[in-house]
Amino acid sequence: MSLEVDEVKKIAKLACLNVAEDDIQSYASNLSNILDLVEQMNAVDTAGVTPMSHPIEAVQRLREDIVTDFNRRDEFQAIAPLTEDGLYLVPKVIE
């Protein structure tokens, strides 16, 4: 499949890409080569080919759900400038 310059301009506009006028011909050539490769790959008979493994089918090793971080709010608030009822008090920044 061969892309024309006008088609490349249209694709660039749809993709909101700014392509220099000097580069459009090389883009058309490169994109045409890619599409030709895809056509070649589609022409290959893959009827007897076993699909490759897929990571979604892999079984995940899960760890136990154990709490490793404990509540240290009292320690942190002890060094905070101002706290009240377990909350940090900060100066008003918006009038």
C-alpha positions in Angstrom: 0.0 0.0 0.0 1.4 3.3 -1.0 0.5 6.6 0.8 0.3 9.8 -1.2 1.5 13.2 0.0 -2.1 14.4 0.4 -2.9 11.4 2.6 0.1 12.0 4.8 -0.9 15.7 5.2 -4.4 14.5 6.2 -3.1 12.0 8.7 -0.8 14.7 10.2 -3.7 17.1 10.5 -5.9 14.5 12.2 -3.1 13.6 14.6 -2.5 17.3 15.3 1.1 17.0 14.1 3.1 19.8 12.5 5.1 18.2 9.7 7.5 20.3 7.7 6.7 20.4 4.0 10.2 19.1 3.1 9.7 16.0 5.3 6.3 14.9 4.0 7.7 12.9 1.1 10.0 10.9 3.4 7.1 10.4 5.8 5.0 9.1 2.9 7.8 6.7 1.9 8.4 5.4 5.5 4.7 4.9 6.3 4.2 3.1 2.9 7.1 0.8 3.8 5.5 0.1 7.2 2.1 -0.7 5.7 3.8 -3.0 3.1 5.4 -4.9 5.9 2.1 -5.2 7.7 0.5 -6.6 4.5 3.4 -9.2 4.2 2.8 -10.2 7.8 -1.0 -10.6 7.2 -0.3 -12.8 4.2 1.5 -15.4 6.3 -0.5 -18.5 7.1 -0.6 -18.8 10.9 -3.3 -21.5 11.2 -1.1 -24.2 12.8 1.0 -21.8 14.9 0.6 -22.1 18.7 0.1 -18.7 20.3 2.9 -17.4 22.4 2.5 -17.2 26.2 0.8 -14.2 27.6 1.7 -12.5 30.9 -2.0 -12.3 32.0 -2.2 -16.0 32.1 0.8 -16.2 34.6 0.0 -17.0 38.2 1.2 -14.3 40.6 2.9 -15.3 43.8 1.2 -13.3 46.5 2.6 -12.3 49.9 0.6 -12.4 53.1 -1.3 -9.3 53.8 0.5 -8.3 57.0 0.7 -4.7 58.3 4.3 -3.6 58.2 3.9 0.2 58.9 2.3 1.1 62.2 0.5 4.3 63.3 3.2 6.8 64.4 1.0 9.9 64.4 1.7 10.7 68.0 5.5 10.7 67.3 5.1 12.9 64.3 2.7 15.3 65.9 5.0 15.6 68.9 7.5 17.5 66.7 4.9 19.4 64.7 4.6 23.2 65.6 0.8 23.1 66.1 -1.7 20.2 66.4 -5.2 19.8 67.7 -7.3 16.7 68.1 -4.9 14.7 65.9 -4.8 17.2 63.1 -2.0 19.5 62.0 -2.7 23.2 62.2 -1.3 25.4 59.5 -1.4 29.2 59.0 -4.1 30.6 56.8 -2.7 31.3 53.4 -5.8 32.5 51.5 -7.7 35.6 52.7 
